[in-house]
Amino acid sequence: MKRTILGLVLLGMMGSATMFAQNGYWAQRNNDSRWRDYRNDRRDIRRDYVDRRNDWRDIHRDNRNIAYDRWEMRRDLRNGNYAAARQERTELRNEYRDLNRDRRDVRHDTGDVWHDRRDLRRDRRDWR
């Protein structure tokens, strides 16, 4: 009889240990009674970093294109080919517009990373 009771107590203790172990990544407190996955939050932050890195790569590519278009425009003006210079000026305007969009996207991604990291820290603090 003692062995049976002791076995049930040990089984209950082992079962409760697995319940507490699952709470390491999930929390419900201060989140409007919704479950929160911290791994998903970290994955979102990593994706924002990748997106920001790709935007910086695009900015560098746009700067190279702008430098080349400016060189072509100066060459066309020097040679007297004003129609080609006008076309280069239009291309430059589009390149500058694209560059400004990319810079705005980098600022947005940086703010998103900052908010996501702050939110993750807040959730982890309230989780304990």
C-alpha positions as CSV (number, residue, x, y, z in Angstrom):
1,M,0.0,0.0,0.0
2,K,2.8,2.4,0.8
3,R,4.5,1.6,-2.5
4,T,1.3,2.4,-4.4
5,I,0.9,5.8,-2.6
6,L,4.6,6.6,-3.0
7,G,4.3,5.7,-6.7
8,L,1.3,8.0,-7.2
9,V,3.0,10.8,-5.4
10,L,6.2,10.5,-7.5
11,L,4.0,10.3,-10.7
12,G,2.2,13.4,-9.7
13,M,5.5,15.2,-9.0
14,M,6.9,14.2,-12.4
15,G,3.8,15.3,-14.1
16,S,3.8,18.7,-12.4
17,A,7.4,19.2,-13.4
18,T,6.5,19.0,-17.1
19,M,3.7,21.5,-16.6
20,F,6.1,24.1,-15.1
21,A,8.7,23.4,-17.8
22,Q,6.4,24.4,-20.6
23,N,5.9,27.9,-19.1
24,G,9.5,28.8,-20.1
25,Y,8.4,30.1,-23.6
26,W,4.8,30.9,-23.1
27,A,3.2,33.4,-20.8
28,Q,-0.3,34.8,-20.5
29,R,0.1,37.6,-18.0
30,N,-0.3,41.2,-19.2
31,N,-1.1,40.2,-22.7
32,D,-4.9,40.4,-22.7
33,S,-5.2,36.7,-21.8
34,R,-3.6,35.7,-25.1
35,W,-0.6,33.3,-25.3
36,R,2.7,34.7,-26.2
37,D,5.5,32.8,-28.0
38,Y,8.9,34.3,-27.3
39,R,10.6,32.3,-30.0
40,N,8.2,33.9,-32.5
41,D,9.2,37.4,-31.1
42,R,12.9,36.7,-31.5
43,R,12.2,35.4,-35.1
44,D,10.4,38.6,-35.9
45,I,13.4,40.6,-34.6
46,R,15.8,38.5,-36.7
47,R,13.6,39.1,-39.8
48,D,13.6,42.9,-39.2
49,Y,17.4,42.8,-39.0
50,V,17.6,40.9,-42.3
51,D,15.2,43.3,-43.9
52,R,17.2,46.3,-42.7
53,R,20.5,44.8,-43.9
54,N,18.9,44.2,-47.4
55,D,17.7,47.8,-47.4
56,W,21.2,49.1,-46.7
57,R,22.5,46.9,-49.5
58,D,19.9,48.5,-51.8
59,I,20.9,52.0,-50.7
60,H,24.5,51.3,-51.6
61,R,23.5,49.9,-55.0
62,D,21.3,53.1,-55.5
63,N,24.3,55.3,-54.6
64,R,26.4,53.5,-57.2
65,N,23.7,53.9,-59.9
66,I,23.3,57.6,-59.0
67,A,27.0,58.2,-59.4
68,Y,27.0,56.5,-62.8
69,D,24.0,58.4,-64.0
70,R,25.5,61.7,-62.9
71,W,28.7,60.8,-64.8
72,E,26.6,60.0,-67.9
73,M,24.6,63.2,-67.6
74,R,27.8,65.3,-67.3
75,R,29.3,63.5,-70.3
76,D,26.1,64.1,-72.4
77,L,26.1,67.8,-71.4
78,R,29.8,68.1,-72.3
79,N,29.2,66.5,-75.7
80,G,26.1,68.7,-76.4
81,N,23.6,65.7,-76.4
82,Y,20.9,67.6,-74.4
83,A,18.1,65.0,-75.1
84,A,20.2,62.2,-73.5
85,A,21.0,64.5,-70.6
86,R,17.3,65.2,-70.1
87,Q,16.7,61.4,-70.0
88,E,19.6,61.0,-67.5
89,R,18.1,63.7,-65.4
90,T,14.8,61.8,-65.3
91,E,16.6,58.6,-64.3
92,L,18.4,60.5,-61.6
93,R,15.1,61.8,-60.2
94,N,13.7,58.2,-60.1
95,E,16.9,57.0,-58.4
96,Y,16.8,59.7,-55.8
97,R,13.1,58.9,-55.1
98,D,14.0,55.2,-54.7
99,L,16.9,56.1,-52.4
100,N,14.7,58.2,-50.2
101,R,12.1,55.3,-50.0
102,D,14.9,52.9,-48.9
103,R,16.1,55.3,-46.3
104,R,12.6,55.7,-44.9
105,D,12.2,51.9,-44.9
106,V,15.5,51.6,-42.9
107,R,14.3,54.1,-40.3
108,H,11.0,52.2,-40.1
109,D,12.7,48.9,-39.6
110,T,15.1,50.4,-37.0
111,G,12.1,51.6,-35.0
112,D,10.3,48.3,-35.4
113,V,13.4,46.5,-34.1
114,W,13.5,48.9,-31.1
115,H,9.8,48.4,-30.3
116,D,10.0,44.6,-30.7
117,R,13.1,44.3,-28.4
118,R,11.4,46.6,-25.8
119,D,8.2,44.5,-26.0
120,L,10.2,41.3,-25.6
121,R,12.0,42.6,-22.6
122,R,8.8,43.8,-21.0
123,D,7.1,40.5,-21.6
124,R,10.0,38.5,-20.2
125,R,10.1,40.8,-17.1
126,D,6.3,40.3,-16.5
127,W,6.6,36.6,-17.2
128,R,8.7,35.9,-14.1
